[in-house]
Structure formats: structure tokens, C-alpha cells
Amino acid sequence: MNADDLRSLLTQRQVRFTEKNLKNGVQFRCTSGEIFNAYDTGTVLCQGTRTPLAETVAQTTQLQTLSGATAAAEPDRQIFIVYGHDTPARDNLELLLHRMGFAPIVLQNLPAAGDTIIEKLEHYLGEHGNVGFVCVLLTPDDQGHKAGRPEEIKYRARQNVVLELGMVLARLGRRRVAILHKGSVELPSDIAGLLYIPFAERVDEVRTQLFRELKQAGFNPRSDAL
């Protein structure tokens, strides 16, 4: 099912939605709460819990649920993506993980359900969670410098991303967290031995290294994604 097919299905069921272009796909946000990412490959990802609408879509497409009870059957397929303001980099990483056969979960896009970002992390990465690996995107979204040293200005990741990085490291350990950093972004200090993967513009520049690190962490990415 491609984006046109999904659009027709939602229209036929009189579902109200908005659209946003993704890298190699289209995202549909339904007023009933579902978020569908329809990729050019014919696969549709559903962010959120299974609903009657999601079940209907599942009957006609290769639907993968990114959260909820039905996703618990494949904990080794779920990979969190934590990111800041660089949505093109996020979309590129999401598509790459999808091609590797995983179910990428974009943390900020999960249904709110009254939870804060930290509460979502605690839920999905806790003892009852089903996520075993996290990719954190550090991109140059902010600028900063030492007090009184404006000439030392540097590009930095969003503060919330650094906070979430610390949380996932505490929950999963450094071997199950890949930190992909773009360009000259300043890296968190005093944190040695972490898995840093630098890229210039696009995440797929480092797909081979990410593939290798996932294999070493005990995951099984599809080799035809390289």
C-alpha cells in the first residue's frame, strides 16, 4: 500500500487527517489519534497503539505497529530514535532502520496519553518495556559558549536530547545506545567509551557502521539494506 492507497482508504472511511511529506514517503496524522507513515516501499508504519482503524489498514498492507501490546512480540525489532530539531536527519535514520528490518519508534511522535517525554522513556525502557536499542541524533540545533567567552561559541544539541541521552544510557547501557552526531556539533563532555558515529549531512553516509554496531549488539539487520 502506497500513500495514494492509504489516502483513498482514509477518505473512504471518512477519517479526517493531515499530511506531511517524509523522505521517501508521506505521514498521515488522523484526528482520531493514529499516525501512519506510508513509505514508497509499500510498507506503512503506525505510531501508537492498535485501533480498529489500524487493524483495517493492517489487513491490506505490511503494517508495523511501533508501540502498544502487539509490538511486544518482537522486542528485538524496536529501536527508539531520540532527536532534536533536525527532522530531515530523523526521517533519513527512520527510513534506514526500516530498510534494515526494524520498527523505528520516534519518541516525540508517540501518543501523549498525558505522559511527559521522560515518562514515555520510563515506560518503554523500563522492566516491562520492549525496546533494546536507541539511536540518539545529536545535531547542531543550538549555540552556546562559556560565560564571558563569546568568541568560543559552539554548536550544540538541544538540552532535552542530552537529557534523554543520559536516561537511555542509564537504562540500557552504552553498548545499546548509538550516538549519531552531525557535523561540528559539540559532544557531551566527560562521557568516555560511548558509541559515537559522526556523519556530515545524511545519516545513510554511515549505514555500514550502524549496521555493524547493531550486529555487535545482538541484533540482526537485513544485509540488503547496505
Residue frames relative to the residue before (quaternion, step in Angstrom):
aa qw qx qy qz dx dy dz
M 1.0000 0.0000 0.0000 0.0000 0.00 0.00 0.00
N 0.1787 -0.7831 0.5862 0.1061 3.58 -0.75 1.00
A 0.7588 -0.3873 0.2528 0.4586 3.57 -1.29 -0.03
D 0.6395 0.5287 -0.3340 0.4472 3.60 0.98 -0.78
D 0.6470 0.5164 -0.3170 0.4628 3.58 0.98 -0.84
L 0.6729 0.4890 -0.3001 0.4669 3.57 0.90 -0.91
R 0.6212 0.5427 -0.3370 0.4541 3.57 1.01 -0.80
S 0.6599 0.5038 -0.3027 0.4681 3.58 0.96 -0.88
L 0.6485 0.5241 -0.3180 0.4512 3.58 0.98 -0.86
L 0.6738 0.4886 -0.2987 0.4669 3.58 0.89 -0.90
T 0.6429 0.5201 -0.3199 0.4626 3.56 1.03 -0.79
Q 0.6458 0.5280 -0.3149 0.4527 3.57 0.97 -0.86
R 0.7213 0.4115 -0.2396 0.5030 3.58 1.04 -0.74
Q 0.4324 -0.7372 0.4241 0.2996 3.56 1.37 0.23
V 0.3255 0.7244 -0.5216 0.3119 3.53 1.00 0.94
R 0.3161 -0.7405 0.5617 0.1905 3.56 -0.81 0.96
F 0.0953 0.8057 -0.5731 0.1150 3.58 -0.88 0.92
T 0.2594 -0.7058 0.6267 0.2043 3.51 -1.40 0.22
E 0.2971 -0.7682 0.5460 0.1534 3.57 -1.18 0.52
K 0.0190 -0.7608 0.6484 0.0217 3.52 -1.25 0.59
N 0.4348 -0.7039 0.4966 0.2624 3.56 -0.86 0.96
L 0.1491 -0.7502 0.6395 0.0771 3.53 -1.12 0.85
K 0.6101 -0.4877 0.4401 0.4429 3.54 -1.30 0.08
N 0.8419 -0.0299 -0.0360 0.5376 3.58 -0.54 1.21
G 0.7980 0.2071 -0.1631 0.5419 3.58 0.96 0.75
V 0.3515 -0.7005 0.5780 0.2272 3.52 -1.39 -0.14
Q 0.2531 -0.7522 0.5884 0.1545 3.57 -1.04 0.80
F 0.1502 -0.7721 0.6148 0.0570 3.55 -0.97 0.99
R 0.1037 -0.7803 0.6155 0.0385 3.58 -0.74 1.09
C 0.2072 -0.8087 0.5443 0.0826 3.55 -0.47 1.23
T 0.5348 -0.6304 0.4545 0.3316 3.56 -1.07 0.71
S 0.6227 0.5374 -0.3386 0.4569 3.58 1.24 -0.34
G 0.6849 -0.5321 0.2570 0.4263 3.58 1.30 0.12
E 0.6077 0.5706 -0.3667 0.4131 3.60 1.13 -0.49
I 0.1299 -0.7433 0.6501 0.0887 3.54 -1.25 0.63
F 0.0600 -0.8077 0.5865 -0.0055 3.58 -0.58 1.17
N 0.1512 -0.7478 0.6397 0.0936 3.55 -1.00 0.91
A 0.1021 -0.8073 0.5811 0.0152 3.57 -0.42 1.25
Y 0.1559 -0.8212 0.5465 0.0513 3.56 -0.47 1.24
D 0.6355 -0.5567 0.3886 0.3678 3.53 -1.26 0.54
T 0.5779 0.5963 -0.3676 0.4188 3.59 1.24 -0.38
G 0.5648 -0.6104 0.3802 0.4049 3.59 1.28 -0.26
T 0.6030 0.5470 -0.3557 0.4590 3.58 1.29 -0.03
V 0.1858 -0.7624 0.6122 0.0969 3.55 -1.10 0.79
L 0.1855 -0.7615 0.6130 0.0992 3.56 -0.90 0.98
C 0.1767 -0.7754 0.5993 0.0914 3.56 -0.96 0.89
Q 0.1922 -0.7730 0.5964 0.0992 3.56 -0.69 1.09
G 0.6904 0.4199 -0.3291 0.4886 3.53 -0.61 1.14
T 0.6744 -0.4905 0.3615 0.4171 3.55 -1.29 -0.02
R 0.6074 -0.5401 0.4303 0.3926 3.56 -1.27 0.34
T 0.0308 -0.7683 0.6391 -0.0162 3.54 -0.97 0.96
P 0.6884 -0.4485 0.3353 0.4610 3.63 -1.21 0.16
L 0.6424 0.5132 -0.3298 0.4639 3.59 1.01 -0.75
A 0.6544 0.5057 -0.3122 0.4675 3.59 0.95 -0.87
E 0.6341 0.5241 -0.3295 0.4634 3.57 1.02 -0.74
T 0.6287 0.5309 -0.3327 0.4607 3.59 1.04 -0.75
V 0.6551 0.4933 -0.3062 0.4835 3.56 0.96 -0.87
A 0.6339 0.5562 -0.3276 0.4261 3.59 1.02 -0.82
Q 0.6372 0.5494 -0.3307 0.4275 3.57 1.09 -0.61
T 0.7774 0.3336 -0.1631 0.5077 3.58 1.18 -0.45
T 0.7760 0.2558 -0.1562 0.5550 3.59 1.22 0.08
Q 0.5644 -0.5554 0.4752 0.3836 3.57 -1.36 0.08
L 0.0393 0.8445 -0.5304 0.0626 3.55 0.53 1.19
Q 0.0864 -0.7594 0.6426 0.0531 3.55 -1.03 0.87
T 0.2825 -0.7605 0.5628 0.1587 3.58 -0.77 1.03
L 0.3215 -0.7978 0.4872 0.1509 3.54 -0.75 1.07
S 0.7903 0.0430 -0.0734 0.6068 3.59 1.20 -0.03
G 0.5752 0.5830 -0.4296 0.3804 3.54 -1.25 0.25
A 0.7462 -0.4551 0.2655 0.4069 3.54 -1.32 0.30
T 0.6710 0.5221 -0.3258 0.4135 3.60 0.89 -0.82
A 0.6250 0.5458 -0.3494 0.4352 3.58 1.16 -0.44
A 0.5257 0.6766 -0.4020 0.3229 3.58 1.20 -0.37
A 0.5710 0.6260 -0.3793 0.3718 3.58 1.18 -0.45
E 0.7877 0.2280 -0.1227 0.5590 3.59 1.13 -0.51
P 0.0603 -0.8406 0.5376 0.0267 3.60 0.43 1.13
D 0.6723 0.4983 -0.3115 0.4502 3.59 1.10 -0.58
R 0.6023 0.5447 -0.3648 0.4554 3.59 1.25 0.16
Q 0.6617 0.5323 -0.2985 0.4356 3.57 1.19 -0.47
I 0.0229 0.7831 -0.6193 0.0523 3.55 -0.89 1.00
F 0.3597 -0.7354 0.5395 0.1968 3.54 -0.77 1.07
I 0.1324 -0.7328 0.6568 0.1188 3.53 -1.27 0.55
V 0.0798 -0.7621 0.6421 0.0223 3.55 -0.78 1.10
Y 0.1043 0.8159 -0.5566 0.1168 3.57 -0.71 1.00
G 0.4726 -0.6710 0.4982 0.2797 3.56 -1.33 0.23
H 0.8206 -0.2165 0.1878 0.4944 3.56 -0.60 -1.19
D 0.5864 0.5924 -0.3729 0.4075 3.59 1.23 -0.20
T 0.1160 -0.8384 0.5306 0.0464 3.58 0.22 1.26
P 0.5918 0.5475 -0.4011 0.4350 3.68 0.99 -0.50
A 0.6477 0.4966 -0.3199 0.4813 3.60 1.00 -0.79
R 0.6250 0.5335 -0.3289 0.4654 3.58 1.03 -0.79
D 0.6730 0.4966 -0.2977 0.4602 3.58 0.88 -0.97
N 0.6376 0.5332 -0.3181 0.4560 3.58 1.03 -0.82
L 0.6660 0.4865 -0.2902 0.4853 3.58 0.99 -0.88
E 0.6350 0.5363 -0.3313 0.4466 3.58 0.95 -0.85
L 0.6763 0.4851 -0.2936 0.4702 3.59 0.91 -0.90
L 0.6345 0.5344 -0.3280 0.4520 3.59 0.99 -0.82
L 0.6702 0.4814 -0.2989 0.4793 3.59 0.89 -0.89
H 0.6143 0.5417 -0.3413 0.4612 3.56 1.05 -0.73
R 0.6661 0.4958 -0.3009 0.4690 3.59 0.94 -0.87
M 0.6531 0.5031 -0.3117 0.4725 3.58 1.15 -0.55
G 0.5973 -0.6141 0.3401 0.3879 3.55 1.29 0.00
F 0.5549 0.6135 -0.3876 0.4068 3.57 1.27 0.27
A 0.3929 -0.6686 0.5706 0.2702 3.55 -1.36 0.15
P 0.1548 -0.8218 0.5415 0.0869 3.61 0.07 1.23
I 0.1799 -0.7718 0.6051 0.0757 3.54 -1.00 0.93
V 0.2246 -0.7623 0.5950 0.1199 3.55 -0.64 1.14
L 0.4313 -0.7613 0.4188 0.2428 3.55 -0.23 1.31
Q 0.7150 0.4709 -0.2782 0.4355 3.57 0.77 -1.00
N 0.6832 0.4984 -0.2885 0.4490 3.61 1.19 -0.41
L 0.4616 0.6750 -0.4626 0.3425 3.59 1.22 -0.02
P 0.6010 -0.5619 0.4082 0.3955 3.62 -1.05 0.65
A 0.5366 -0.6725 0.4080 0.3055 3.56 -0.86 0.97
A 0.0245 0.8394 -0.5421 -0.0293 3.60 0.80 -1.05
G 0.6763 -0.5129 0.2845 0.4457 3.56 1.14 0.64
D 0.5767 0.6084 -0.3681 0.4023 3.59 1.29 -0.07
T 0.4079 -0.6492 0.5767 0.2821 3.53 -1.23 0.57
I 0.6891 -0.4452 0.3514 0.4511 3.57 -1.30 0.16
I 0.6539 0.5145 -0.3200 0.4532 3.59 0.93 -0.86
E 0.6532 0.5083 -0.3152 0.4643 3.59 0.98 -0.80
K 0.6145 0.5312 -0.3463 0.4693 3.57 1.08 -0.68
L 0.6390 0.5231 -0.3200 0.4643 3.56 0.97 -0.87
E 0.6633 0.5065 -0.3069 0.4575 3.57 0.88 -0.93
H 0.6614 0.5148 -0.3073 0.4506 3.57 1.00 -0.80
Y 0.7713 0.3923 -0.2092 0.4555 3.57 0.71 -1.06
L 0.7401 0.3713 -0.2208 0.5154 3.59 1.18 -0.47
G 0.4846 0.6733 -0.4292 0.3572 3.58 1.26 0.10
E 0.7628 -0.3876 0.2506 0.4529 3.55 -1.28 -0.09
H 0.7149 0.3995 -0.2544 0.5144 3.59 1.19 -0.43
G 0.4886 0.6730 -0.4246 0.3578 3.58 1.28 0.12
N 0.3390 -0.7587 0.5321 0.1622 3.54 -1.30 0.33
V 0.5282 0.6108 -0.4196 0.4144 3.58 1.19 0.45
G 0.1362 -0.8371 0.5285 0.0376 3.56 -0.73 1.06
F 0.7758 0.1954 -0.1186 0.5881 3.58 1.27 -0.08
V 0.1082 -0.7912 0.6010 0.0346 3.55 -1.10 0.77
C 0.1685 -0.7384 0.6437 0.1095 3.54 -1.09 0.81
V 0.1183 -0.7925 0.5974 0.0326 3.56 -0.73 1.11
L 0.2183 -0.7813 0.5756 0.1029 3.57 -0.75 1.09
L 0.0924 -0.7638 0.6380 0.0319 3.55 -0.67 1.15
T 0.0671 0.8073 -0.5773 0.1030 3.57 -0.40 1.24
P 0.5659 -0.6411 0.4025 0.3269 3.62 -1.09 0.67
D 0.0817 0.8395 -0.5261 0.1084 3.56 0.38 1.27
D 0.7815 0.2228 -0.1110 0.5721 3.60 1.13 -0.64
Q 0.2721 -0.7199 0.6054 0.2032 3.53 -1.39 0.10
G 0.0983 0.8003 -0.5869 0.0732 3.56 -1.12 0.66
H 0.0493 -0.7804 0.6224 0.0357 3.55 -1.33 0.27
K 0.6370 -0.5024 0.4079 0.4188 3.55 -1.29 0.23
A 0.6092 -0.5626 0.4084 0.3816 3.55 -1.10 0.64
G 0.8249 0.1876 -0.1635 0.5075 3.55 -0.82 1.01
R 0.7020 0.4141 -0.2647 0.5155 3.61 1.27 0.09
P 0.0058 -0.8459 0.5334 -0.0050 3.62 0.60 1.06
E 0.5998 0.5740 -0.3629 0.4230 3.57 1.17 -0.46
E 0.6749 0.4765 -0.2888 0.4838 3.60 1.25 -0.27
I 0.2218 0.8154 -0.5083 0.1658 3.55 1.18 0.51
K 0.0504 -0.7984 0.5998 -0.0170 3.55 -0.99 0.93
Y 0.4867 -0.6232 0.5207 0.3218 3.52 -1.29 0.44
R 0.0560 -0.8139 0.5782 -0.0116 3.56 -0.94 0.93
A 0.5220 -0.5916 0.5060 0.3486 3.52 -1.29 0.39
R 0.6475 -0.4966 0.3986 0.4186 3.56 -1.26 0.32
Q 0.5704 -0.6218 0.4146 0.3408 3.58 -1.03 0.79
N 0.6372 0.5299 -0.3452 0.4406 3.60 1.01 -0.73
V 0.6217 0.5377 -0.3463 0.4521 3.59 1.08 -0.66
V 0.6431 0.5096 -0.3183 0.4747 3.59 0.99 -0.81
L 0.6330 0.5226 -0.3252 0.4695 3.58 1.03 -0.79
E 0.6803 0.4808 -0.2860 0.4736 3.58 0.90 -0.95
L 0.5787 0.5643 -0.3669 0.4604 3.59 1.14 -0.63
G 0.6659 0.4999 -0.3067 0.4611 3.58 0.88 -0.89
M 0.6518 0.5268 -0.3161 0.4446 3.57 1.01 -0.79
V 0.7007 0.4590 -0.2914 0.4620 3.58 0.84 -0.91
L 0.5973 0.5444 -0.3638 0.4631 3.59 1.12 -0.57
A 0.6607 0.5036 -0.3044 0.4660 3.57 0.99 -0.84
R 0.6980 0.4844 -0.2693 0.4534 3.58 1.03 -0.79
L 0.8232 0.2733 -0.1018 0.4871 3.58 0.81 -1.04
G 0.4582 -0.6494 0.4866 0.3626 3.60 1.08 -0.56
R 0.6322 -0.6058 0.3404 0.3427 3.53 -1.13 0.65
R 0.6227 0.5631 -0.3570 0.4096 3.62 1.11 -0.44
R 0.7300 0.3819 -0.2312 0.5174 3.58 1.24 -0.28
V 0.6439 0.4470 -0.3340 0.5234 3.55 1.22 0.53
A 0.1166 -0.7797 0.6136 0.0441 3.58 -0.72 1.10
I 0.1773 -0.7809 0.5943 0.0747 3.56 -0.79 1.08
L 0.0888 -0.7953 0.5996 0.0094 3.56 -0.40 1.25
H 0.0171 -0.8322 0.5535 -0.0281 3.58 -0.51 1.14
K 0.3442 -0.7763 0.5117 0.1304 3.49 -0.96 1.04
G 0.8778 0.0304 -0.0319 0.4771 3.51 -1.03 0.92
S 0.7912 -0.3215 0.2536 0.4542 3.53 -1.02 -0.89
V 0.2479 0.7894 -0.5318 0.1807 3.60 1.10 0.50
E 0.4827 -0.6687 0.4881 0.2855 3.57 -1.01 0.86
L 0.3157 -0.7594 0.5418 0.1735 3.56 -0.87 0.96
P 0.6044 -0.5517 0.4128 0.3998 3.61 -1.11 0.57
S 0.3864 -0.7431 0.5008 0.2184 3.58 -0.90 0.90
D 0.8267 0.2786 -0.1909 0.4500 3.53 -1.35 0.31
I 0.5973 0.4976 -0.3981 0.4869 3.59 1.09 0.66
A 0.0213 -0.8338 0.5506 -0.0345 3.57 -0.03 1.29
G 0.7897 0.3719 -0.2480 0.4202 3.53 -1.31 0.37
L 0.4831 0.6610 -0.4464 0.3613 3.59 1.19 0.35
L 0.5155 -0.6321 0.4879 0.3111 3.51 -1.30 0.42
Y 0.0031 0.8020 -0.5944 0.0594 3.57 -0.23 1.32
I 0.0509 -0.7830 0.6200 -0.0001 3.56 -0.91 0.97
P 0.1536 -0.8236 0.5398 0.0814 3.63 -0.24 1.22
F 0.0036 0.7712 -0.6363 -0.0167 3.56 -1.17 0.65
A 0.5257 -0.6686 0.4389 0.2896 3.57 -1.16 0.61
E 0.8331 -0.0031 0.0549 0.5504 3.59 0.64 -1.13
R 0.8173 0.1464 -0.0360 0.5561 3.57 0.86 -0.99
V 0.5502 -0.6406 0.4300 0.3196 3.55 -1.02 0.84
D 0.6497 0.5403 -0.3458 0.4080 3.60 0.97 -0.71
E 0.4401 0.6574 -0.4708 0.3905 3.61 1.27 0.09
V 0.7757 0.3096 -0.1437 0.5308 3.59 1.09 -0.71
R 0.2424 0.8091 -0.5085 0.1673 3.60 1.14 0.51
T 0.6269 0.5418 -0.3472 0.4392 3.60 1.04 -0.70
Q 0.6732 0.4825 -0.3024 0.4718 3.59 0.91 -0.86
L 0.6485 0.5042 -0.3252 0.4685 3.59 0.96 -0.80
F 0.6050 0.5521 -0.3374 0.4640 3.57 1.06 -0.79
R 0.6818 0.4966 -0.2838 0.4561 3.57 0.87 -0.98
E 0.6734 0.4945 -0.3037 0.4580 3.58 0.94 -0.85
L 0.6237 0.5256 -0.3374 0.4701 3.60 1.05 -0.67
K 0.6304 0.5253 -0.3246 0.4705 3.58 1.02 -0.80
Q 0.6804 0.4948 -0.2892 0.4568 3.57 0.90 -0.92
A 0.6701 0.4860 -0.2935 0.4781 3.57 1.19 -0.56
G 0.6255 -0.5841 0.3218 0.4051 3.57 1.28 0.12
F 0.5376 0.6040 -0.4118 0.4203 3.56 1.25 0.27
N 0.3235 -0.7617 0.5368 0.1644 3.57 -1.23 0.32
P 0.0499 -0.8260 0.5614 0.0097 3.62 0.30 1.19
R 0.5507 -0.6133 0.4559 0.3358 3.54 -1.17 0.60
S 0.4330 -0.7323 0.4666 0.2419 3.57 -0.73 1.05
D 0.6298 0.5499 -0.3498 0.4226 3.61 1.11 -0.51
A 0.5218 0.6255 -0.4166 0.4037 3.60 1.29 0.08
L 0.6084 0.5717 -0.3559 0.4200 3.60 1.22 -0.31
